[in-house]
């Protein structure tokens, strides 16, 4: 499935130091079933992937030089919408679905699609193709110029 809001909150709570049951309660699960929900969430591939991404980003940030931006979770201001989409697409902290949507939107503006041809255009192109090759019309006769 997908990373739901509750799964994302559980992953954030686990990464911030909560125990499994406490993280499930923090994510919004009822206290009675929090232990079972925590067990399900720990095995969930989406939650594991989200936690792995967050750990990888933290590790990268730890070894990378300090960023100029004091808050990396707020996108930098951009004068151009395409630049903003490119920044969002390359943001490792952002949700993968959001990054994919930004890439789709960016591609729709940067990659040209072949145009749709109407029926008349298709008929004209087919007629041109049929009039080529062996059965092409003969050239008109040469005229003497005086």
Phi, psi and omega in degrees: 000209182242167178281105180281171180298320181292320178295320179295318178295323177297314180297318178297319180293320179295320181288336180275359173113000178289155172285175184298308182293318180295324178293322178294320177294318179297328180283347177113011178280149176296150183297327182296322185250015184295321181295318179293319179295321179297320178297319178296316182294324179295329180271347184292126182296329179293319179292318178298319179294318180296318179292321178295318177298316182296320179294319179296319179294319178295320179294319178295318180293328181291324182266345181278158176295153183300139181284151178287326182284126181290332179235100184287350182278347177261122181299146179292147178294141181228139179280339185242132179298327179293323177295319178298315179297321179296318178295318180294320180295325183269001181283115182286338183279333185294158177298137181301325179295319178294320178295320179294318178297321178295321179294321178296315180296321179293320180294326181294337179263336186256336182256124182279136175263146175294140183288151177280134178260142178281177182296319181294319178296319179296320179294319179295319178295321179294323179293322178295320180292323180289332183274013180253170173081217187295326185260023180290155179292144180289148178292153181293155180292152180286144180248140177281134181259130181258000000 
